[in-house]
Structures are given as structure tokens and as C-alpha cells.
């Protein structure tokens, strides 16, 4: 089937490439360990080489196919820095701010900017904004206009407020990275016994502690209990990691509810890795939230949506947004 768009999710550690058909359906996909910090060399040549490795044969077969990418490829350490766009914003504003790169093949490679929330404590995202608009593209028109809180769990979890189809304020919690650092680089990891099975009871206990009076001091006052409970026989070493996960996610959700002003009736959709989202759904339920749902990765749908708004799609007439981008 004819390719209408080559879409890339180009992050720090990985590069995912998608060959998309006329309706945005994925015809073929590839994943490579060619994130921006794992390239062979530096400069344009390194990025060109990774691009050829990911989809050079697709471009050889159909040289006129447009390319669009989101993620850290547009960061200061990426191929070209794509300036952040300030929130609140919609997909059209992202499409109008694409950063063009002319490749050595002569084709144009378009980079989606990240989003920034200015203030005393600025907040930024790269890649998650594309997932947000991919999720919104799949909702009914009435649903897009309703207030929505989108959670994107990960190393740096994001909580994004959406109203009238616009990405509004958002918060970042470094829960995943802190969890990995605590287990891998502190005393807490010394008593952990590796175990592949998920201990739901230990995870739930961690969430409960975070929400209890004992957790009022915040995560710095409770995380040591993941060690002391093992030392005193109240927790098995095989369960320690899941207990610590529950503690950290529980504290994250407590803080999220306060800063996002989310009550138990808040409509929440989680987007991302199914196993990690399952933990968050479990913790949200035990924290009293009731209007919950899960959506799989929405990056590809977001890349398609933004390319469509920019007039980039093969056989699609370019509109004024594309004309503005091309003049940059």
C-alpha cells in the first residue's frame, strides 16, 4: 500500500519509525536503539545515518514521502532544537511551529516542538504533547470539549489538563527515575530480592501508607520503611520493590490531586505502557478515583494528526499552516 507519511518517535534511548497509509494506519514499524544519546558519532551525519538505518529503504522506494518526528530529536541535544510552544495550545499551534530540516536526500524532515509552562518553576515536555493530541484525535467531538486529566506514567510522569480540546497546565513527577535510582544506587536496594512476580498486596500497602497519617511527611519520610520493614520481618525482600513502587506512586497521586485540583469524580485517562498504567489504575482506584480509563500508546495518532494540520500528508494540498512553516 502507498505510504502517505513516515512518522518517527525519536527519544533519548530509542528510535521508532512508522510507515503510515492513507488513513493513518501503520503499514510497517521498526524500533532501533538509536536514541539521540546512542548515535554513532555526532552532528548531522550521525542523525542522517540513524534515519537511513530506520527507514532509508522506505525513502528509496518512495522518495517523496514526508517525514515528521517528535521527542528529544528536537531538544538542545538533538538534531535541531525545536523551540517550545507555551501552553495552553492546540494541535494547530504545534503544526504552525514545526522546525524543518533538509536531509542529504533532499527531502524535508519536520520536527514537532515541545510544550512549555512558564512561571517560577517552569515545566516542559517533549513527545508527550504528541501523545495528548493523538488521544484527543480518537475521542468523539463532544468528549474533546469536556474537561479531562491525562496521565502519562513513565520515568518522568506527566499529568496534563485538557479543556475545550486544548493542552493546558501540566505537572511532572520524576517517580520512575527516582524509583530506579533508589533501588540501584542507595542502601534501599541492598535488601531487595529480585522477583518477576508482581506482589499486589505489597504494592497496595505502599499506596495505603502514602495516603495514611504516616505518609503526611511525604516520600522522604516513608521510603526508608521499605528497608526497615524487611529488617524487622514485616516485608519479604521479594516484595520490597513493589512496596516501594506503591509508596512512590501513592505519594505522586496525593500531590497530583492537590496541584491539579482533581477530586474523586475527575475524568482521568492514562496513556502509555500497559503494565505501568495498570499499576497507576490500581493506585488511583485505591485512592478513591472512579472515572478511569486506559488508552494504548497514542504517539502515532498524534504524529498523523499534527502532520495533517500542517498540510504535510502525501496527496494533501498544503494549507496556510504549512506555508507559514516553510517560510521559517
Secondary structure, DSSP 4 states (H G I P E B T S, - for coil): ----EEEEEE-SS-EEEEEE-TTS-EEEEEEES--TTS-SSSHHHHHHHHHHHHHHHHHHHSTT--EEEESGGGSTTSSS----EESSB-HHHHHHTPEEEE-TTS-EEEE---EEE-STT-EEESSHHHHHHHHHHTS-HHHHTS-EEEEE-STTEEEEEEETTEEEEEEEE-HHHHHHHHHHHSGGGGG----SS--HHHHHHHHHHHHSGGGTT-HHHHTTHHHHHHHTTSS-GGGHHHHHHHHHHHHHHHHHHHHTT--TT--EEEES-HHHHHHHHHHHHHTT--SEEEE---HHHHHHHHHHHTT-STT----HHHHHHHT-
